[in-house]
Amino acid sequence: MLGLGRMFIVLMIGLTLVYVCMFFYLRSGARMRLEEDWVQAGRPDTREAWVDARIDEAASRIRVWLVICVYVIPIAGLVAFVALSN
């Protein structure tokens, strides 16, 4: 039981590192797409204000998908593997 607890802690640390790296990577990609949209549309407002107003919406969607893809699916797979192998 103690080994399972240690494995879970190491797994959560590793998944958290993956989550943080992926979040910043995907957020920077969303910021670049928004900046390109601003340039192509010729918005009258300043670029930073326009991008900052819309990046929060994109970041919330990124968070939801990352939680599912980084935490839920691997942990569910691990639980299914342990349950099926016993």
C-alpha positions, 0 to 999 in steps of 0.5 A: 500500500505504501508503494502505491502511495509513493507511485501516486505522488511521483505520478502526480508530480510528473503529470503536474510538470507536463501540465504546466509545460503544455499550458504555457506552450498552448497559451503562447500558441493561442496568443500568437494566433490572436495577434495574427488575427488582430493584424489581419482584421486591422483592429482599432484598439491596441494589440495588447489590450485586445489580445489580453481580453481574449486570451482568458477565454482561450486559457480557460478552454486550454485548462479544461482540455489539459486536465482531461488529457493530462490527469484524467486519462492517464490515471484512469488508464492506470486504474484500469490496468491495475484492475484488469491485471489483478 
